[in-house]
């Protein structure tokens, strides 16, 4: 038997509870694992609070992320004792996830834990930090370099935003953090933000082209915020879009793209190929300041995950939540 955060639904009711499950009920997989740490991402919050139709099969064990130890494996790349990281691939949506003591996984989905990183640190980073690194890599791939000018990070106190601020500042970029939480200025400056701006300045409808300011943008918000960020991006700049906290709409025009050669780069972390994942995690092990990671991280137990997911959806959480399994 093992503990797991299980989500259930019938015609009338939805439920979320930490329960005891039989290991025989785990889905088929070529890697059997003990989960040491998981985390709460925005998608986990949506699933656990039932705010959006994230879950496709019922009942479902929640948790898109996990890190732990391989117990047994028939996959050629993995053997008992290996330490792994898992992000995405439909776990917590179409396949039982990792807010649980045990998991049955596919070896082709797993990334080897970097030698310098603990499983706790890996889940403090989680999909949010891995996504933030994919955004940084997209800016770099588009030619945005430290010293080129200001880089905007929207939703800056969230998981992706906090990680992006920390990563970009450590790499030498001048970071401007946008947030609606005026009392979090010291937190964001501690992560490396050179300036903090009010999110309201970006969240309302704006002109198709606005004064050029940003060399690059990491946007986790979408909607009018993303449209305004594109309209304010300098000639040849790159906007990495990875979220929809404000909305999934994009009320913009093609003007920034055809008149300023702005590049809008979509960032997907769920189905990203293994080689890209491995590159991102090696970069995280090298480029992320452990002290900044710890400063944005809070730890809870599995029994607190439901309450914390509710707080996450209410905008009451900053940074990252790591779940000790």
Secondary structure, DSSP 8 states (H G I E B T S, - for coil): -EEEEEEEE-SS-EEEEEEEE-GGGS---SEEEEEEEEE--HHHHHHHHTSS----SSSEE--SEEEEEEEEE-STT--TT-EEEEE-TTBTTTB--SSBSEEEE-GGG-EE--TT--HHHHHHHHHHHHHHHHHHHHHHHTT--TTSSEEEESSTTSHHHHHHHHHHHHTT-EEEEEES-GGGHHHHHHHT-SEEEETHHHHS---SS----EEEEEESSBHHHHHHHHHTEEEEEEEEE---SSBS-----SHHHHHS--EEEE---SS--HHHHHHHHHHHHHHS-HHHHHHTEEEEEGGGHHHHHHHHHTT---SEEEEE-
